[in-house]
Amino acid sequence: MTASAAPIPQPWLVVVNLPVPAQDFSAPHGWVGEVPTGCRVLIPWRGELVVGLVVGETEARGAYRLREAVHVLDAPACPWVSPETVAGVCAWAQDARIPAGLIWGDLLGVGWTADYIHTVRAVEGADLSAFARKAPTTLWTDAGAFHPALLDAVREQGLLEERVDLRPRTKTVIRARRLIDVPAAARAVTALHAVIPAPAPLTPRQTHAHAWLSDYGPHDTLSGWAKAAGVSGSVVNGVLNAGGAHYVAEVAPPPPAWKWLDEAGPQDTLSGWASGASADGVPLSPTAAGTLLARGWADTVQVLAPPPMLPEAVTLEVNDDSPDRLPEAPLWRLHGGRAASRFRTLAPRVLRLLGQGRSVLVLAPDHATLRRAWEGLSGLAAHAGTRAVQLSGQLNEIQRAHTWELVRKGAARLVIGSAHALAAPLEDLALIVVLEEGSDAHKLLSGSRAFVPDIAARVAAAHDIPLAALGATPAAESVPWPGAVLPPPRARVHIVDYATPPEQPTLGPLSGAHLGMGDMGYPISHDLARLLRQGQERGRQAVLLAPRRGYSALLRCPNCEHTPQCRNCDMPLRFHQATRQMTCHQCGYHESMPDRCDNCGEQMWKARGPGTEWIAQEVGKLLPGMPVYRMDKDRQDPLAPLYDGEPGVIVGTQLLLSHDAPPNLALVAITLADTWLNVSDFRASERYHRLLRQLAEWHPARAPLLVVQTFQADHPALKVLAEGRDTLAYPAAEERARKELGYPPHARLAQVEITAREARRAQTAATELAEALYAAGATTHEVLGPAPSPVARLRGVYPYHLFLRARNDARLSELLKVLDSKTWKARVRVDVNPRGGM
């Protein structure tokens, strides 16, 4: 009776940092144990070794032999990413039809490279000389001695043994050698000694020189002896030649610089050694320090590098008696108030979970929100006996790697960060908090185009923990969740209604949009001009939020209405006065401002659509002597004088909100609010309302007057703020409207973008894709389009859009599977939960 064959281990699914699906690999030779989900592995990839992440196992397919993973870099008991997080992210990627490597490349900001010692040898009895003249032998040899392609060829034949050891992070320092290890040549010196008795005959001067050396010697050099004895060089040479002096080899005392280094300890650089010794009274130049190093008084050695500096937690006073009034539910929300009051309300929940030895993850959409969350929450960790860390692109690679290790080892259980923090391997994760869950900044604009709150929801479900939303105002998607709404901060709102100008503009409250710049009607209304003058008289500060950067949205010929266009996009070029350049804000194409109209030859140009440059120029004319600052992508003036309390006006885009509000801020104005509404996006009004709420709470303590210049003064998103209603009022109404229209949160959306260099080709592919969806059972309610993009040509290609609207993620995934049914004659990209335009 024959013994049953050993079970064949299942192949591993491994993702690499490339836009490709997970790949199948066999376990490393001799591997025993479970699939190390969440661990990093070294795998052969295109002739070299790369780092991959194990995301699960799969069924063996056919009889072909899979490549083997070379080495598992992480202990399965302490994976690089927790298996639950791996499951949640991969489930989202599968439903969204996104290559797993694409989403993991976006989320995992650390670990794709590894520093390791790699040695190889031929398996016992193998002769590898047929592969190359210089090939591995049966002795362990550094893999760097062989070409990667050679090693991969031998590896593929199963004739290579490999050993991998992670190399700790080290640094080079200069350390004093022990005296017994200093080379004898470095310590040996020769000195001139007098010979007793003196030889005869010597001249009187030679006799004097000999007597000086006998009494005060020995001396290092002839010239020094001669100078000290007050004689010429020929005299001491005569004494030496007559046998009255001779050279004697001696052991020199250690130089003072060596003594300082021995006592002070290793130094990072020669300059550091020189400056430190000189500061302690031991004169030393970097050149002299280098000489001592070269002579063997010191060594350069590798030592373990100290941990990098990380952001320090902000000390907080905590009231242990504060009750936790937040809901106990899988999904809950907290909105309203100011940022500080929201964090105070959240603190008891975070403290309780940290006190139980569990972990909390807080996700911020941008650096400004992350900074405020750090100030409001990081100090809670110390009260629970743990540590808070940041994880975002603001940290360098070494800081991120060290932070990741702190989290893996359980030394830090409160993580506050960006999308990179979502994959952090927190021990016993208890809660994920998404800040400003409706913010478009959560959208990854390239790569996977993922919306981070969507993935956070999948990860929370995989961990079986709650997901919380916290912000100034709830997104319509989170309105149905149970939650708490804090009283809104006091808002003083003044609306300038351009649609209904008064009969006497000079008496206000506003001026007509048809009035020219000389009438001060637009972009600075009479009301805003009066308030700005008052602010200047009282030495206050003001902020003007402009709809765009640059000088103007376009230049138009007054004679034939021609507008210069981008060569790559069907978009007008934006005029930048400072550089006299016409620039496309989509693709970056730019050209000099033409002297004449290309169409009719007219020399005059009419600017339309004021940007930050134009508005800042007008403020300077209106307020002579008042400092005017700009804050946009093109120019970011230093704001230190404002933060010191000096008066001034800032003109900028929404980039302003990434900075703290100036301390004496008295006025905030939106020069044309309709810019945020005139967008082909069903979320435009919600985005507008969120902006208004953020401006109302921007200053942490005061309520500056908010002036809104608009043609839609009766818009509900503005009225609820002006009427002092709570932050749930408008999102709740928006959620009810979307329910009737079948939009999120009552449906799931995906935008399918079909692009080609020829418009007809893109249109044909889009039509074929729509027909394939209908053939697969899609309904007219589920497929919207196809239609050309609002911008017909963008970056040299013609985009067509299809929108898929499904009742849930499962149905949306079924519809997206149609995209894989054939090869389309155009580029097809999927954007699940699109943001920012239809």
DOGU-989675 format. One line per 2 residues: number of its first residue (from 1); their letters; for each residue z, y, x of C-alpha. Coordinates in steps of 0.25 Angstrom, whole numbers, plus 2048, in hexadecimal, padded with zeros to 3 digits. Layout:
<nodes>
NUM) a) Z:Y:X | ...;
</nodes>
This chain:
<nodes>
1) mt) 800:800:800 | 7FC:80D:806;
3) as) 805:81A:806 | 801:825:7FD;
5) aa) 7FA:831:804 | 802:83D:806;
7) pi) 7FF:848:7FC | 7F5:852:801;
9) pq) 7FC:860:801 | 7F5:86A:7F8;
11) pw) 7ED:875:7FE | 7F3:883:7FF;
13) lv) 7EE:890:7F9 | 7EE:89B:804;
15) vv) 7EA:8A9:802 | 7E5:8B2:80D;
17) nl) 7E4:8C1:80E | 7D6:8C1:809;
19) pv) 7CF:8C3:7FC | 7CD:8B4:7FA;
21) pa) 7D4:8AA:7F1 | 7DF:8A1:7F6;
23) qd) 7DA:896:7FF | 7DD:887:801;
25) fs) 7E4:882:80D | 7EB:876:811;
27) ap) 7F9:876:816 | 7FB:877:825;
29) hg) 7FB:869:82C | 808:862:82A;
31) wv) 80E:86C:820 | 819:866:817;
33) ge) 81E:86D:80B | 81A:875:7FF;
35) vp) 80F:87F:7FE | 815:88C:805;
37) tg) 811:895:7FA | 813:8A4:7FF;
39) cr) 813:8A0:80D | 809:8A5:818;
41) vl) 800:89C:81F | 7F6:89C:82A;
43) ip) 7E9:897:826 | 7DB:895:82D;
45) wr) 7D2:8A0:827 | 7C4:8A3:82D;
47) ge) 7C7:89D:83A | 7D4:8A4:83C;
49) lv) 7E3:8A3:837 | 7E7:8AC:82C;
51) vg) 7F4:8AE:824 | 7F3:8A9:815;
53) lv) 7FD:8A8:80A | 7FF:89B:803;
55) vg) 7FF:89D:7F4 | 7FF:88F:7EF;
57) et) 7F9:882:7EF | 7EC:87C:7E9;
59) ea) 7E5:86F:7E6 | 7DD:868:7F1;
61) rg) 7CE:86A:7EE | 7C5:85F:7F2;
63) ay) 7C5:857:7FF | 7C3:862:809;
65) rl) 7CD:865:813 | 7D4:873:812;
67) re) 7D8:87B:81E | 7E6:87A:822;
69) av) 7F0:886:822 | 7F4:888:831;
71) hv) 803:88C:82F | 80D:891:825;
73) ld) 812:89E:829 | 81E:89F:820;
75) ap) 829:895:81C | 827:890:80E;
77) ac) 836:894:80B | 833:8A2:80E;
79) pw) 824:8A5:80A | 81D:8B2:80D;
81) vs) 81B:8B4:7FE | 823:8AD:7F3;
83) pe) 81C:8A2:7EB | 81F:8A9:7DE;
85) tv) 818:8B6:7E3 | 80C:8AD:7E8;
87) ag) 80B:8A7:7DA | 80B:8B4:7D3;
89) vc) 801:8BB:7DC | 7F8:8AF:7DC;
91) aw) 7F8:8AE:7CD | 7F4:8BC:7CB;
93) aq) 7E9:8BB:7D5 | 7E4:8AE:7CE;
95) da) 7E4:8B5:7C0 | 7DD:8C2:7C6;
97) ri) 7D3:8B9:7CD | 7D7:8C0:7DA;
99) pa) 7D6:8B9:7E7 | 7E4:8B5:7EC;
101) gl) 7E2:8BA:7FA | 7DE:8C8:7F4;
103) iw) 7EB:8CA:7EC | 7F4:8C5:7F7;
105) gd) 7ED:8CE:801 | 7F0:8DA:7F9;
107) ll) 7FF:8D5:7F6 | 803:8CF:803;
109) gv) 805:8DA:80D | 80B:8D2:818;
111) gw) 809:8C4:81E | 7FA:8C3:81F;
113) ta) 7FB:8C3:82E | 805:8BB:837;
115) dy) 809:8BC:846 | 80A:8AE:84B;
117) ih) 80A:8A5:857 | 7FE:89B:855;
119) tv) 7FD:88F:85F | 7F3:883:85E;
121) ra) 7F0:876:864 | 7E7:86A:861;
123) ve) 7EC:85F:859 | 7F0:853:862;
125) ga) 7E5:84B:868 | 7DA:856:864;
127) dl) 7D0:85B:86E | 7CB:869:869;
129) sa) 7C2:86B:875 | 7B6:869:86C;
131) fa) 7B9:875:864 | 7BA:87F:870;
133) rk) 7BC:87F:87F | 7C9:886:87D;
135) ap) 7D0:87E:872 | 7DF:87B:86E;
137) tt) 7E5:86F:875 | 7F1:867:872;
139) lw) 7FA:872:878 | 7FF:87E:86F;
141) td) 7F7:88A:872 | 7F6:898:86C;
143) ag) 7EC:898:861 | 7E7:8A6:867;
145) af) 7E1:89E:873 | 7D6:899:869;
147) hp) 7CB:89F:860 | 7D0:89E:852;
149) al) 7C3:898:84D | 7C5:88C:857;
151) ld) 7D3:88A:852 | 7CE:88A:844;
153) av) 7C3:880:847 | 7CE:877:84E;
155) re) 7D8:879:842 | 7CD:876:838;
157) qg) 7CB:868:83F | 7DA:865:83E;
159) ll) 7DC:865:84D | 7E5:871:84F;
161) ee) 7F4:872:84F | 7F9:880:84D;
163) rv) 807:886:84E | 80A:894:848;
165) dl) 817:89C:84B | 819:8AA:845;
167) rp) 81C:8B4:84F | 827:8BE:84D;
169) rt) 825:8CD:84E | 828:8D2:85C;
171) kt) 827:8DE:864 | 825:8E1:873;
173) vi) 831:8E8:879 | 835:8EC:888;
175) ra) 841:8E5:88C | 849:8E7:89A;
177) rr) 848:8DA:8A3 | 855:8D4:8A8;
179) li) 857:8D8:8B6 | 856:8CA:8BB;
181) dv) 848:8C9:8B5 | 843:8D6:8BB;
183) pa) 839:8D3:8C6 | 83E:8D4:8D4;
185) aa) 833:8DD:8D8 | 837:8E7:8CD;
187) ra) 845:8E8:8D2 | 842:8E7:8E1;
189) vt) 841:8F5:8E9 | 841:8F8:8F7;
191) al) 849:903:8FD | 84A:90A:90B;
193) ha) 857:906:913 | 85B:90C:920;
195) vi) 85C:903:92C | 86A:904:933;
197) pa) 86B:907:93F | 85F:911:93F;
199) pa) 854:90D:949 | 852:916:955;
201) pl) 84C:91F:958 | 84B:928:94B;
203) tp) 848:937:94B | 853:940:945;
205) rq) 84C:941:938 | 84A:932:937;
207) th) 858:930:93B | 85C:939:92F;
209) ah) 853:931:925 | 859:924:92A;
211) aw) 867:929:928 | 864:92E:91A;
213) ls) 85E:921:916 | 86B:91A:91C;
215) dy) 874:923:914 | 86D:925:907;
217) gp) 863:919:907 | 85C:910:903;
219) hd) 850:918:8FD | 844:913:8F5;
221) tl) 839:91A:8FD | 836:921:90A;
223) sg) 832:92E:903 | 83F:92E:8FB;
225) wa) 847:92B:908 | 840:936:90F;
227) ka) 842:941:904 | 850:93D:903;
229) ag) 853:93E:912 | 84B:94B:913;
231) vs) 841:946:91D | 832:943:91D;
233) gs) 82C:936:91A | 827:934:928;
235) vv) 836:934:92D | 83A:929:923;
237) ng) 82E:921:927 | 832:922:935;
239) vl) 840:91D:932 | 839:911:92A;
241) na) 82F:90E:935 | 83B:90F:940;
243) gg) 843:904:938 | 84D:90E:933;
245) ah) 84B:90A:925 | 845:8FE:91D;
247) yv) 841:8FA:90F | 84B:8F0:908;
249) ae) 848:8E9:8FB | 853:8EB:8F0;
251) va) 855:8E8:8E1 | 854:8F5:8D9;
253) pp) 85E:8F8:8CE | 858:8F7:8C0;
255) pp) 851:904:8BC | 859:90C:8B1;
257) aw) 84D:90A:8A7 | 84F:8FB:8A8;
259) kw) 85E:8FD:8A6 | 85C:905:899;
261) ld) 852:8FB:893 | 85B:8F0:896;
263) ea) 867:8F7:88F | 85E:8FD:884;
265) gp) 857:8F1:880 | 848:8EE:87E;
267) qd) 83E:8FA:87B | 832:8FA:873;
269) tl) 829:902:87D | 829:907:88B;
271) sg) 82A:915:885 | 836:911:87D;
273) wa) 83D:90C:889 | 83A:919:891;
275) sg) 83E:922:886 | 84B:91A:883;
277) as) 84F:91A:892 | 84C:928:894;
279) ad) 854:92C:888 | 860:925:88E;
281) gv) 85E:92C:89B | 856:922:8A3;
283) pl) 849:929:8A6 | 83D:920:8A3;
285) sp) 82E:922:8A0 | 825:918:898;
287) ta) 81D:917:8A5 | 82A:913:8AD;
289) ag) 82E:90A:8A2 | 821:903:8A4;
291) tl) 823:902:8B3 | 830:8FB:8B1;
293) la) 82A:8F1:8A7 | 81F:8EE:8B0;
295) rg) 828:8EC:8BC | 830:8E2:8B4;
297) wa) 83D:8E9:8AF | 839:8E7:8A1;
299) dt) 831:8DD:898 | 829:8DF:88B;
301) vq) 82E:8D4:882 | 82B:8D0:874;
303) vl) 837:8D0:86A | 839:8CF:85B;
305) ap) 835:8DC:854 | 840:8E2:84C;
307) pp) 83D:8E3:83D | 835:8F0:839;
309) ml) 83B:8FB:832 | 83A:8FA:823;
311) pe) 83D:904:818 | 84C:906:816;
313) av) 852:904:808 | 857:911:801;
315) tl) 866:911:7FF | 869:910:7F0;
317) ev) 876:912:7E8 | 877:906:7DE;
319) nd) 880:906:7D2 | 884:8F7:7D0;
321) ds) 888:8FA:7C2 | 87A:8FF:7BE;
323) pd) 875:8F5:7B2 | 868:8EE:7B3;
325) rl) 861:8F3:7A5 | 854:8EE:7A9;
327) pe) 84D:8E2:7A1 | 84E:8D4:7A4;
329) ap) 840:8CF:7A2 | 834:8CA:7A9;
331) lw) 82D:8D7:7A8 | 835:8E4:7A7;
333) rl) 833:8F3:7AA | 83A:900:7AD;
335) hg) 834:90D:7AC | 837:91C:7AA;
337) gr) 840:925:7B1 | 83E:929:7C0;
339) aa) 83C:91F:7CB | 84B:920:7D0;
341) sr) 850:91D:7C2 | 847:911:7C0;
343) fr) 84C:90B:7CD | 85A:90E:7CA;
345) tl) 858:906:7BD | 851:8FB:7C4;
347) ap) 85C:8FA:7CF | 866:8F1:7C7;
349) rv) 85C:8E7:7C5 | 857:8E7:7D3;
351) lr) 866:8E6:7D8 | 869:8DB:7CF;
353) ll) 85E:8D2:7D4 | 860:8D6:7E3;
355) gq) 86F:8D2:7E1 | 86B:8C5:7DC;
357) gr) 864:8C2:7E9 | 856:8C4:7E3;
359) sv) 84A:8CD:7E6 | 843:8D8:7E0;
361) lv) 835:8DE:7E2 | 830:8EC:7DF;
363) la) 822:8EF:7DF | 81D:8FE:7E0;
365) pd) 80E:902:7DE | 80E:90D:7E9;
367) ha) 816:913:7F5 | 81D:91E:7ED;
369) tl) 822:914:7E2 | 827:90B:7ED;
371) rr) 82E:916:7F4 | 836:91A:7E8;
373) aw) 839:90B:7E4 | 83E:909:7F3;
375) eg) 847:916:7F1 | 84C:911:7E4;
377) ls) 84E:902:7E6 | 84F:8FE:7F5;
379) gl) 85E:901:7F6 | 861:8F7:7EC;
381) aa) 85F:8EB:7F5 | 86A:8EF:7FE;
383) ha) 874:8EE:7F2 | 86F:8E0:7F0;
385) gt) 871:8DC:7FE | 862:8DB:801;
387) ra) 857:8E4:807 | 84B:8EC:800;
389) vq) 83E:8EC:807 | 830:8F3:805;
391) ls) 823:8EC:805 | 816:8F5:804;
393) gq) 80B:8F9:80D | 813:905:812;
395) ln) 81A:8FB:81C | 813:8F6:828;
397) ei) 80F:8E8:82B | 81C:8E5:833;
399) qr) 825:8EB:828 | 81E:8E3:81D;
401) ah) 820:8D6:825 | 82E:8D9:828;
403) tw) 831:8DD:819 | 82A:8D0:815;
405) el) 833:8C8:81E | 840:8CF:818;
407) vr) 83B:8CB:80A | 838:8BD:80E;
409) kg) 845:8BA:814 | 84D:8C0:808;
411) aa) 852:8CC:810 | 84B:8D6:806;
413) rl) 84C:8D3:7F7 | 847:8E1:7F2;
415) vi) 839:8E4:7F5 | 832:8F1:7F1;
417) gs) 823:8F2:7F4 | 815:8F3:7F0;
419) ah) 80B:8E8:7EC | 80E:8E1:7FA;
421) al) 81C:8DF:7F5 | 818:8D6:7EA;
423) aa) 817:8CA:7F3 | 824:8CC:7FA;
425) pl) 82B:8BE:7FB | 838:8C3:7F4;
427) ed) 843:8B9:7F3 | 847:8B6:7E5;
429) la) 83F:8C1:7DF | 845:8C6:7D2;
431) li) 83D:8D2:7CD | 830:8DA:7D0;
433) vv) 830:8E8:7CD | 823:8EF:7CC;
435) le) 824:8FF:7CD | 81A:907:7C5;
437) eg) 813:8FB:7BF | 808:902:7B9;
439) sd) 804:90A:7C6 | 7F6:908:7CB;
441) ah) 7FB:908:7D9 | 7FF:8F9:7D6;
443) kl) 7F0:8F6:7D6 | 7EB:8F0:7E3;
445) ls) 7DE:8F8:7E4 | 7D7:8EF:7EE;
447) gs) 7D7:8E0:7F0 | 7DD:8D8:7E4;
449) ra) 7DE:8E5:7DB | 7EB:8DF:7D6;
451) fv) 7F5:8E7:7CE | 802:8E4:7D4;
453) pd) 80B:8E4:7C8 | 802:8D9:7C2;
455) ia) 805:8D0:7CE | 813:8D4:7CE;
457) ar) 814:8CE:7C0 | 80E:8C1:7C5;
459) va) 818:8C0:7D0 | 824:8C3:7C8;
461) aa) 81F:8B8:7BE | 81E:8AF:7C9;
463) hd) 82C:8B2:7CE | 831:8B1:7C0;
465) ip) 837:8BF:7C1 | 836:8CC:7BA;
467) la) 82C:8D7:7BC | 831:8E5:7BA;
469) al) 828:8F2:7B9 | 82F:900:7BD;
471) ga) 829:90D:7BD | 827:91B:7B7;
473) tp) 820:916:7AB | 81C:908:7A7;
475) aa) 80E:903:7A7 | 808:8FE:79A;
477) es) 809:8F0:79E | 818:8F0:7A0;
479) vp) 81B:8F8:793 | 81E:8EA:78B;
481) wp) 828:8E6:796 | 837:8E8:793;
483) ga) 83D:8F3:79B | 844:900:79C;
485) vl) 83F:90E:79C | 847:919:7A3;
487) pp) 847:928:79D | 83B:92F:7A3;
489) pr) 83D:93A:7AD | 83D:948:7A7;
491) ar) 82E:94D:7A7 | 82A:95B:7A6;
493) vh) 81B:95B:7A2 | 811:966:7A0;
495) iv) 803:963:79B | 7F7:96B:79E;
497) dy) 7ED:968:793 | 7DF:96B:798;
499) at) 7D9:966:78B | 7DF:971:782;
501) pp) 7DF:97E:78B | 7E7:98A:784;
503) eq) 7E0:997:780 | 7E7:99F:78B;
505) pt) 7E6:996:798 | 7EE:9A0:7A0;
507) lg) 7FA:99E:797 | 7F9:98F:797;
509) pl) 7FE:985:796 | 7F1:981:79C;
511) sg) 7E3:985:7A0 | 7D5:97F:79C;
513) ah) 7CE:975:7A4 | 7C1:97D:7A3;
515) lg) 7C8:989:7AB | 7C3:98A:7BA;
517) mg) 7CC:989:7C6 | 7CE:998:7C6;
519) dm) 7D4:998:7B8 | 7DF:98E:7BE;
521) gy) 7DC:984:7B3 | 7D8:978:7BA;
523) pi) 7DD:970:7C2 | 7E9:979:7C1;
525) sh) 7EC:97E:7B3 | 7F3:98B:7B0;
527) dl) 800:984:7AD | 800:97C:7BA;
529) ar) 7FC:989:7C2 | 808:990:7BC;
531) ll) 812:985:7BF | 80D:984:7CD;
533) rq) 80F:993:7CF | 81D:991:7CA;
535) gq) 820:986:7D3 | 81B:98E:7DF;
537) er) 824:99A:7DB | 830:991:7DA;
539) gr) 82D:989:7E7 | 82B:97C:7DF;
541) qa) 822:970:7E2 | 816:96B:7D9;
543) vl) 80D:95F:7D9 | 7FF:95F:7D4;
545) la) 7F9:951:7D1 | 7EA:951:7D3;
547) pr) 7E1:946:7CD | 7D9:944:7DA;
549) rg) 7D8:947:7E9 | 7CE:950:7EF;
551) ys) 7C9:95D:7EA | 7C1:959:7DE;
553) al) 7BC:94D:7D6 | 7AE:951:7D8;
555) lr) 7A4:95D:7DB | 799:960:7D1;
557) cp) 78D:969:7D3 | 78E:974:7C8;
559) nc) 77F:975:7C7 | 77B:966:7C5;
561) eh) 789:95F:7C3 | 786:956:7CF;
563) tp) 792:94F:7D5 | 791:949:7E3;
565) qc) 794:93A:7E2 | 799:92F:7EB;
567) rn) 78E:926:7F1 | 796:91A:7EF;
569) cd) 79C:91C:7E1 | 798:923:7D4;
571) mp) 7A3:92D:7D6 | 7A3:93C:7D9;
573) lr) 7A8:940:7E7 | 7B5:947:7E8;
575) fh) 7B5:954:7EF | 7C0:956:7FA;
577) qa) 7C0:965:7FE | 7C9:963:80B;
579) tr) 7BE:95A:811 | 7B2:960:809;
581) qm) 7AF:951:806 | 7AA:94A:7FA;
583) tc) 7B1:93D:7F9 | 7B1:931:7F0;
585) hq) 7BF:92C:7EC | 7BA:91E:7E9;
587) cg) 7B2:91A:7F6 | 7B5:925:800;
589) yh) 7A7:92A:802 | 7A7:939:806;
591) es) 79D:943:809 | 79D:952:80C;
593) mp) 79C:95C:801 | 78E:95F:7FE;
595) dr) 789:96E:800 | 780:96D:7F4;
597) cd) 77E:964:7E7 | 776:958:7EB;
599) nc) 76F:959:7DD | 76C:968:7DB;
601) ge) 76F:96F:7E8 | 77A:977:7E2;
603) qm) 784:97C:7EC | 790:97E:7E3;
605) wk) 79A:972:7DF | 7A4:971:7D4;
607) ar) 7B0:96A:7D6 | 7B6:961:7CB;
609) gp) 7C3:959:7CA | 7CE:960:7D3;
611) gt) 7D5:957:7DD | 7E0:959:7E6;
613) ew) 7D9:963:7F0 | 7D4:96C:7E4;
615) ia) 7E2:96C:7DD | 7E9:96F:7EA;
617) qe) 7DF:97A:7ED | 7E2:980:7DF;
619) vg) 7F1:97F:7E1 | 7F0:987:7EE;
621) kl) 7E8:992:7E7 | 7F2:993:7DC;
623) lp) 7FF:992:7E4 | 7FC:99A:7F1;
625) gm) 806:997:7FC | 80B:98A:7F5;
627) pv) 80A:97E:7FE | 800:974:7F7;
629) yr) 800:965:7FC | 7F6:95A:7F9;
631) md) 7F9:94C:7F7 | 7ED:942:7F5;
633) kd) 7E5:937:7FC | 7DE:942:805;
635) rq) 7EA:94A:809 | 7F9:949:809;
637) dp) 800:955:80D | 80E:954:813;
639) la) 818:957:808 | 824:959:810;
641) pl) 826:968:80C | 826:964:7FE;
643) yd) 830:959:800 | 839:964:807;
645) ge) 838:96C:7FA | 82E:976:7FD;
647) pg) 825:97B:7F2 | 816:976:7F1;
649) vi) 80C:96F:7E9 | 806:961:7EB;
651) vg) 7F8:95E:7E6 | 7F5:94F:7E6;
653) tq) 7F1:942:7E0 | 7FA:937:7DB;
655) ll) 7FD:934:7EA | 808:93F:7E7;
657) ls) 810:935:7E0 | 812:92C:7EC;
659) hd) 81B:937:7F2 | 828:93C:7ED;
661) ap) 828:949:7E4 | 82B:956:7EB;
663) pn) 83A:95A:7E9 | 837:967:7E2;
665) la) 82B:962:7D9 | 82A:96B:7CD;
667) lv) 81C:968:7C8 | 813:95C:7C7;
669) ai) 805:95F:7C2 | 7F9:955:7BE;
671) tl) 7ED:95E:7C0 | 7E4:955:7B7;
673) ad) 7EB:949:7B0 | 7DF:944:7A9;
675) tw) 7DA:93E:7B6 | 7E3:933:7B4;
677) ln) 7DF:931:7A6 | 7CF:932:7A8;
679) vs) 7CE:924:7AE | 7C8:918:7A7;
681) df) 7D4:910:7A8 | 7DD:90C:79C;
683) ra) 7E9:90E:7A5 | 7E5:91D:7A8;
685) se) 7EF:923:79E | 7FA:919:7A3;
687) ry) 7F8:91D:7B1 | 7F8:92C:7AD;
689) hr) 805:92A:7A6 | 80B:923:7B2;
691) ll) 807:92F:7BB | 80E:939:7B2;
693) rq) 81B:931:7B2 | 81B:930:7C1;
695) la) 819:93E:7C2 | 824:941:7B9;
697) ew) 82E:939:7C1 | 828:93C:7CF;
699) hp) 833:945:7D3 | 840:93D:7D3;
701) ar) 849:948:7CD | 841:953:7C7;
703) ap) 837:955:7BC | 82C:95E:7C1;
705) ll) 823:964:7B6 | 817:95B:7B4;
707) vv) 80A:962:7B1 | 7FF:95A:7AB;
709) qt) 7F1:960:7AB | 7E8:958:7A1;
711) fq) 7DE:957:796 | 7E6:94D:78F;
713) ad) 7F3:953:78C | 7F6:94A:780;
715) hp) 7F4:93D:788 | 800:934:784;
717) al) 802:931:793 | 806:93F:795;
719) kv) 80C:942:788 | 817:938:789;
721) la) 81B:93E:796 | 81B:94C:791;
723) eg) 823:948:785 | 82E:941:78E;
725) rd) 82C:933:788 | 830:927:790;
727) tl) 828:920:79A | 825:914:790;
729) ay) 81F:91D:786 | 810:91E:78B;
731) pa) 80F:910:791 | 814:90A:784;
733) ae) 809:911:77D | 7FF:90D:787;
735) er) 803:8FF:786 | 801:8FF:777;
737) ar) 7F3:905:779 | 7EF:8FA:783;
739) ke) 7F4:8EF:779 | 7EA:8F4:76F;
741) lg) 7DF:8F5:779 | 7E2:8E8:780;
743) yp) 7E5:8EE:78E | 7F1:8EA:798;
745) ph) 7FC:8E6:796 | 7F5:8DF:78A;
747) ar) 7EA:8DA:792 | 7E6:8D7:7A0;
749) la) 7DB:8DE:7A7 | 7D2:8DB:7B3;
751) qv) 7C6:8E4:7B8 | 7BA:8DC:7BD;
753) ei) 7B2:8E5:7C7 | 7A4:8E1:7CA;
755) ta) 79D:8E9:7D5 | 78F:8E9:7DB;
757) re) 787:8F2:7E4 | 77D:8F3:7D8;
759) ar) 781:8F7:7CA | 778:8ED:7C3;
761) ra) 77E:8E2:7CB | 78C:8E6:7C8;
763) qt) 789:8E7:7B9 | 782:8D9:7B9;
765) aa) 78D:8D2:7BF | 797:8D9:7B6;
767) te) 78F:8D5:7AA | 78E:8C7:7AF;
769) la) 79D:8C6:7B1 | 7A0:8CC:7A3;
771) ea) 797:8C1:79D | 79E:8B6:7A5;
773) ly) 7AB:8BB:7A0 | 7A6:8BA:791;
775) aa) 7A0:8AD:794 | 7AE:8A8:799;
777) ga) 7B4:8AC:78C | 7B8:8BB:78E;
779) tt) 7B8:8C4:782 | 7B3:8D2:780;
781) he) 7C2:8D6:780 | 7C4:8D0:78D;
783) vl) 7B8:8D5:795 | 7B6:8E4:795;
785) gp) 7A9:8E8:79C | 7A1:8E7:7A5;
787) ap) 79F:8F6:7A8 | 79C:8FE:7B4;
789) sp) 7A8:905:7BB | 7AB:913:7B7;
791) va) 7A6:916:7C5 | 798:910:7C5;
793) rl) 797:90E:7D4 | 7A3:90D:7DD;
795) rg) 7A3:90B:7ED | 794:907:7EC;
797) vy) 796:8FC:7E1 | 794:8FC:7D2;
799) py) 7A1:8F7:7CB | 7A1:8F1:7BD;
801) hl) 7AD:8ED:7B6 | 7B2:8E2:7AD;
803) fl) 7C0:8E3:7A6 | 7C6:8D6:7A2;
805) ra) 7D1:8D7:798 | 7DA:8CB:795;
807) rn) 7E6:8C8:78D | 7EE:8C2:799;
809) da) 7EC:8BF:7A8 | 7E8:8B0:7A5;
811) rl) 7DD:8B5:79C | 7D9:8BF:7A7;
813) se) 7D8:8B5:7B1 | 7CF:8AC:7A9;
815) ll) 7C5:8B8:7A7 | 7C6:8BB:7B6;
817) kv) 7C2:8AC:7B9 | 7B4:8AF:7B4;
819) ld) 7B2:8B8:7C1 | 7B3:8AB:7C9;
821) sk) 7A9:8A4:7C1 | 79D:8A9:7C9;
823) tw) 798:8B2:7D4 | 795:8C0:7CF;
825) ka) 78A:8C9:7D5 | 793:8D4:7D7;
827) rv) 7A1:8D6:7DD | 7AC:8D3:7D3;
829) rv) 7BB:8D8:7D4 | 7C6:8D6:7CB;
831) dv) 7D1:8E0:7C8 | 7DC:8DA:7BF;
833) np) 7E4:8E5:7B8 | 7DB:8F0:7BD;
835) rg) 7E1:8FE:7BF | 7DB:90C:7C0;
837) gm) 7CD:90B:7B9 | 7C5:904:7AF;
</nodes>
